[in-house]
Amino acid sequence: MHAVIKINYAWENPKDVNKLIQPKHREVLHKTALEQIANDVNKGKTNGRLTDKVKLTKEDGDGVEYNGWWDSKLIKKVGL
């Protein structure tokens, strides 16, 4: 049995006019996305929302809130 599944995800900063992600937060958000997607996939979901509040330095105040989404698509299945 073999399957190829493509997973897309995206984050945005709703409080930034351009919805930009701060470069120093990218790695944290990537890890959060993988954890939240794995949790949702284990529940049988094929798409969902992402949320995180990142505070790495004093500049981040109480934390920078990010929202996002993810989805998946079955690309190829063999022997299923």
C-alpha positions in Angstrom: 0.0 0.0 0.0 1.4 3.4 -1.0 -0.2 6.9 -0.9 1.2 10.4 -1.6 -0.6 13.1 0.2 0.2 16.8 -0.2 -0.3 19.1 2.8 -0.4 22.9 2.4 -0.4 25.3 5.3 -0.3 29.1 5.6 0.1 31.5 8.5 -0.8 35.2 8.7 -0.5 37.9 11.3 -4.1 39.4 11.4 -2.9 42.6 13.3 -0.3 43.4 10.6 -1.6 45.5 7.7 0.2 43.2 5.2 -0.4 40.1 7.4 3.3 39.5 7.4 5.1 36.8 9.6 8.0 38.1 11.6 11.1 36.2 10.4 12.2 35.3 13.9 8.8 33.5 14.4 8.9 31.3 11.2 10.6 28.2 12.8 8.3 28.3 15.8 5.2 28.5 13.5 6.5 25.7 11.3 6.8 23.4 14.3 3.4 24.5 15.6 1.8 23.8 12.2 3.3 20.3 12.1 2.1 19.5 15.6 -1.5 20.8 15.0 -1.8 19.2 11.6 -0.6 15.8 13.0 -3.1 16.1 15.8 -6.0 16.9 13.4 -5.0 14.1 10.9 -5.0 11.6 13.8 -8.6 12.7 14.4 -9.5 12.0 10.7 -9.5 15.6 9.5 -8.3 16.6 6.0 -8.2 20.3 6.7 -8.3 22.8 9.6 -7.3 26.0 11.3 -4.0 26.9 12.9 -3.5 29.2 15.8 -0.5 30.2 17.9 0.7 33.1 20.1 4.5 33.5 19.9 6.6 35.3 22.5 10.3 35.0 22.0 11.6 38.4 23.1 10.4 41.4 25.1 9.6 43.1 21.8 6.8 40.6 21.4 4.9 42.0 24.4 2.2 39.6 25.5 2.8 37.5 22.4 2.1 37.9 18.7 -1.0 36.1 17.6 -1.0 34.2 14.3 -3.9 32.5 12.5 -3.7 30.0 9.7 -5.1 27.1 7.8 -4.1 23.8 6.4 -5.5 21.3 3.9 -4.5 18.1 2.3 -5.0 16.4 -1.0 -4.5 12.7 -2.0 -2.2 12.9 -5.0 -1.6 9.2 -5.7 -2.7 5.9 -4.3 -1.3 2.5 -5.2 -2.6 -0.8 -3.9 -5.3 0.7 -1.7 
